[in-house]
Amino acid sequence: MKTVFHIPAGFEVGYPDSTPLLHTDKAIELTVKDHSSSITLLMGDNGMGKTTFLRSLIGLHTSPSSLDWKLLSGPIGYLPDEIDYSPEITPRLLLTSFSSRSKANQLLDELGWQIEWEKPFYMLSKGNRQKVRFLASLLFSEEALLFLMDEPFSGFDIKTRSSTLEWLIRRFTHSDRHLILSLHAETIPSGIGGGILKIENGKIHYIPS
């Protein structure tokens, strides 16, 4: 069992000089089982504050210095729930600005995806735009030890959602990296080793694996 980070009791998320949006009553020790995927699910109904919590971890609502990072340091990879690029930019230009074409192709092969390299972003389907965003976040954050993904499967069909989740579980098994994955799901996927952070009525709860 390894500890990823500690959230102290009384931790609050919000804007300066305003009522906190989220808080913890009890301290949270986020841990990961040995020999399992280093993934923590972030769950809660729509509008409960999942995006706000993720944004707090990169300092957009409250300083991450209030968290005691036991395992992770350095850059953080982040895939927000909404991000748009220039309508005219192509996947080739976008992805190769972050990394090499060969590394992008390697990820595409692992995921079993195909993309239209030369088609402008605005002409891609919703699912293919999300695939490009997904790839861009990974290529941009190759050195990150912590990844935050906010509803990364938006726009994917059921088969692609399932296969992408399975790929993430493989990628983060026996890994020094950790993923906090915001997911809208009624059932808990198997293979998740880092427990569940649940947001309910403004409170952050943790359910270990």
Number of C-alpha atoms within 10 A of each C-alpha: 11 13 15 20 16 17 19 17 12 12 19 24 24 17 13 9 6 7 10 15 17 22 20 19 13 15 15 19 16 22 23 22 17 13 12 18 24 29 27 25 24 26 23 19 14 9 11 18 22 25 17 17 24 22 20 19 19 17 13 15 19 20 14 15 10 13 13 14 15 14 15 17 10 9 14 16 21 23 21 18 15 11 9 10 12 10 11 11 14 20 24 18 13 18 22 16 13 17 16 13 13 10 13 19 15 12 14 15 11 10 16 12 13 11 15 14 14 11 14 17 22 15 13 17 11 13 15 19 21 21 22 21 23 17 19 20 19 20 20 16 18 14 13 17 18 20 21 23 22 22 18 23 22 16 16 17 10 10 8 17 15 13 13 19 17 15 14 16 21 15 16 18 19 13 14 12 19 23 22 21 24 26 19 18 11 7 6 13 12 9 17 20 23 28 21 22 22 19 22 16 13 15 17 25 19 21 14 16 14
